[in-house]
Amino acid sequence: MNVQWIDQVEQLQTLVERWMNSNVLAMDTEFIRERTFYPIPALLQICDGEQIYLIDLPAIGSMQPLLELMTAEKPIKVMHSASEDLELILNEIGAPMAGLFDTQIAAGLVGLPMSMSYAKLVEHFIGVELAKDQTRSNWLQRPLTENQLFYAAADVEHLLPIAERLRAQLADLGRESWFNEDCAKAMREDVVSAPPERAWRRLGYSAKLSPQGREALRLITQWRDEEARRANRPRGHIMADPSVREVAEQMPESMEQLSALLAPSPRRRHLRTLWDLMHQAWSTADEDCPPPGPEPLTSAQRKRVKEIRAYLANDAEQLGIEATLIARRRDLEHIVRFQSVPKSMQGWRIPFAERLCQQLSESPEGH
């Protein structure tokens, strides 16, 4: 398939006008994210079924010429394992992408491994073995090497025929609505990029933390996320996860104690800010602190999790899909603790969660 290099805004604008009349496009991105909070866009690959376009994003200067295309429901954008691409697009255009067809999601729903790589998917459907040696390449260098150009083009060359095969299988299995739900969730802004005030949930914490320790964790992780975004540095460069946890657990009562816990992270200029956050946490009433995390499961509860996992495995086997695609371990633990549908098991997963709840109620003693 012919490959065209695009490095002029006028070229891109002309192509966007044409692509807006397309039904479907294959897309992928290449970026660098080693020492920054936000990914640095390097390349956007698009295939319309007849030609592959490699768009030089640093030369274009911005993804804003792609705003209308990316936020339109049509054309459908076929991507594989799109979470990082979606984050990049959200950061660059300021709005979540619409019209996603994620081939990794589709593969899981038709019975292929949930985390199947693009290379394995191409080998499975097309019978072509792709090179993998450019995955960690420097995509910001110019000119790109011949190997990089070949790799970048191959990342979108086979997506459209694979999507057609997957779409047909989803239809045969009656799982198109399941697929649409999961793709819609993947595109949601709060899923693509969690706001700083929810950063403490990503880190998690011990159920043994005091109320003020939980508040310190919340305040510090929110500050760290905001600072990382402002400085465009990785979270760990601002303050490492182990340091955050240790401060929340120890709740130092002096700046000297705090400083000892922080060494060698974060830099000294953050010490006063962190001390102010500690004071704020100390002065927060128990009822205004984040709720405690769940206590460890009892032996009886662990037994119940094992029981309903067996029921779930039976459902998954009948469907020919992996059980973890329906429910993860933390979902099963929620069901055992509360005998209710977890928030993460919505849409097509609700009937499965309800059946697991019913199994628990019908077998109260775990038999």
N, C-alpha and C positions, 0 to 999 in steps of 0.2 A: 504494500500500500504506500502511496506517495506521502512524503512527510514535508511539511512547510514550516519554516521558522518565522515567527511573527514578533517583531520588535518595534513596530510603529503604532501609535495610538490610532491613526487613521485606518490602518489595515484591520486592527481589532474591531473598531466601530463598524466597519463594513461587514465583517464576519458576524458580529452580534446581530445585525439586522437580518442577515440570512438565517442564522440559527434560530431566531425567534419564530420562524415558520417551520422549524423541524419538529418532529414528533418525539425524537429521542436522541440523546448525545451520550457518548462515553466520556468520563472525566477522571482525572487524577491530578494530584499536586506533588511537587517536590519542594522541600523547605529545609532550613537549618534551625535547630533549636537546642544548642549546646550550652550557651551562656546567656540566654535571654528568657524572660517569662513568656513573651509572645513569639510564636514561630516567625522566622524571616522568610517570606515567600520567594521562591527561586524560579519555579516553572509551573505552568498550568498546561496539561495535555488534554486535548479534546479531539475526539474522533466522531465524525458524522456518518460513518459507514462507507464513505468513499475516499476520504483523505484524513490524515492525522496532522494536527496543528500543534506545534510546540511554542507556547507563548512565553516570551522572555519578560517575566514580571518586573525585575529590577529596571529593565530598559523602558517598559511601559510606564513605570513609576507609581501605579496605583491600580487596584482592581475595580475602581469605581465605574469604568466603562462596561463592566460586566454586571452591574447592579440589577438592571432590569431582567437580564437573562437568569441570574441566579435566584432571584426571588419570585419568578414566574412558575406556576404549576406545570406549564408546558414550555419548552420540551422537558420530558423526563430526563433526569441526569442519572446515568448508570455509573455507580462507583463501587469499589470493593473495600469493605471495612472502613467506612467513611468517617469515623468519629474525629480523627485528627484533621482531615480535610475540612469537615464542617466547622471545626473550631477556627481554622485558618480563615475560611471564608467569612465567618461571623466577625472576626477581628478586623478584617480588611474592608468589608462593605458596610458594617454596622447593622446588619440584619441577618436573621437566620435564612439559610437556603431553603427552597421549596422544591418539591417534585423529585424526591430521592427514590432511587431503586438500588438498594444495597445488595449486591450479589452474595455477600457473606451471610446476611440475614436470610436471604432466600434459600441458600444452600442448607442451612440448618433446618429450615422448615420442610424441606423435601427429603430429609434423612441423611444428608451428608454431615461430616463433622462440623460442629458449631464454629470452630476457629480455623476452618480450612483457609489456607493461604491462597492468594491469587495464582501463584505458580502452580499449586496443586490443582486448583480449579481448572486452569487452562489445560493441564495435562489430562485431567479427567474427561473434560468435554471435547477438547480440540485435538488432544494427542500430541501436543507440542511441549517440549521441555524448555523452560525459560532460564536464562542466566540470572544468577542472584548476586553477582560480584559487585554491583554498583549501589547496593542498598545504603551503605554508609558513605557514599561519595560526597565530595564537595560540590553541591549543586549551584553555589553562587559563583564559582569560577567561570570565567569567559576567556576563550571559547570553551564550550563543553567538548569532551573527547568524543570520538566516534562511538566508543562503548557506552558512554552516558546517553548519547542521542538514541542509540539503538534500544537501550534499556527503557528510556522514557517513552519511546513510541510503543514498545511492546506492552507497556502497562495499560494501554487503552485499546490496542489493536483487536483484542479478542473479546472485549467486554460485551459488545452488542450481541453477537451470536450466542454467547453464554447466557445473557439475560433472556433472550428469546426461549432458550431451552428451559431455563428455570421458570419463566412465566408460564409456559405450557404445563410443566409439572405441578406448579402451584394450583393451576386451574383444575387439572385432573384430580388433585387431592382435595379440592374445595377449601384451600387455605389462603386464597388471595386476600380475604379480609384480615386474617391473622398477620399476613405480611405487611399489609398497608398500615395496620395499627403499630407494628414494631418500627417501621420506617418513620411514621409520623412522630413517634416518641423520640427516635434518634435525632430528629431535626429540631426538637423543642429547645429554645434558647437556654432554659434552666438546666437542661441535660447536657447540652454542648459546653456550656461555661457556667459553672456554679458561682453565684455571687459571693464576695468576701465574707459576708455575715454568716454564710453556711460552711465556711472553711473548716470549722471545728468538727463537723460531721464527717468530713473526709478523713481527718486524722484519727478520729475515734478517741476513746479514753477508757480508763479503768473504772469499774463500778465502785472502786474504793476511794476515789477522789472525794474530797470534802465539797460542799456546795460552793464555797469560794474558790476552791481549786478548779472546779468545772467552769466557773465564771472567768477565772484567769486564763484557762485554756481557750475559751471562746474569744475573749478580748485579744489575746496575743495572736491567735491564728487569723483573726480578722485584720488586725494591724499588719501582720506579716504579708497577707495577701495584697492588701492595699499598697504597701510599700514595694512589694515585688512588681506590681503592675506599674506603679509610678516610676520606679527606677529601671523597669524592664530587665529584671534579673530573676533567676530561678529562686523559688521559695527558700531552698536550702542555703543559698548564698546570703540570704537575709538572716535566717535563723534555722538551724537544723532541727528536724523533727525530734530527735532525742533530747535536745535542749529544751524544746517547748514542753515536752512531757515531764521532764525533770523539774522544771520551774513550777508547773502546775501541781506536781506531787509534793515538792518540798515547801512551797509557799514561803520563800525566804523573807525574813523580817528585817533585813538591813540591806543597804545597797552593796555592802561588801560581800554578804552571802549570795546575793543575786549575781554579782560579778564573778564569783568563784564558780557558780553553776554554768555560766555562759561560756567561759573560756573553752576553746578559742572562738566561739561564735556566740552572738553576732559581734560586729565591730563596736568599739567603745561608744561611738556616737549614738548608738541606740539604747545605751544603758539608762539614761534619764527617762526616755519614753517608756521603756519597760517598767521602770520603777513606778512611774505614774499609773501605769495600767495595773500594777500590783496593788497600789493604794485603792484604786477604783474597785478591784475585786474584793479586797478586804472589807470595804464599806458596803458591799451589796448584801441585802438581806437574803436569808436562805430561800425564801419563797420566790425571789426574783432571779435566782440563779438557774442555769439550765438544769433540766431534770436529770436524775441519776441514770446511768446506763443500766441495762438489765443485769441481774445477778447471774452467775454461772448456772447452767442447767443442773438440776438434781439428777441423780442416777436414774430415777424413775422417768424424768422428762427425756433424758437421753435415750432411754429405751423406747419411749413413744416416738421420738424423731426417727429412730431406726425402723419402727413399724410403718409409719406413714411413708417413709422413703421407699419401702418395699411396694406399697400400694402405688406410689407415683411411678416407680420403675415399671410396673405392670402396664399402667396407662401409656407410658412412653414407648414401651415395646410394641404395644398394639398399633401405635401411630407411626412407629418406625423412626422416632427421633430421640435425641438425647434427653434424659430426664431433667438435666439442669437448664434446658431451654424452657421448660415449663416453670420450674421453681428451683431456686438456689437453697443452700443449706439454711441461710438466715431466714428465708421465707418459711421453711419447715419449722424452724425454731419458734417463729412468731405464731404459727398455727398451734403448736403445742402449748405455748405460754397463754395465749388469749382465745384460742378456738374461734378465730375470726380471719377474714380475708386480708392479707397484707396489702398495703398500698401499692407495692411493687407488682402485685399480681392482679392487674386490672384487665379489662377487655376480654379477649378470648381465654385468658387464664383463669377467670373467675370461676367457671364451673369446676375446674380441676381443684381449686382451693376449697370450694364448698364441699366437694366430695371427700376431701381429706379431713375437713372439719367433721363431716358426718361420720366418717370411719372412727374418729376419736370418740364421738358421743356414743356410738354404738358399741364401743369396746372400752368402757371406762376404766377397767382394771388392766388394760394393756394386753388382753388375750386375743 
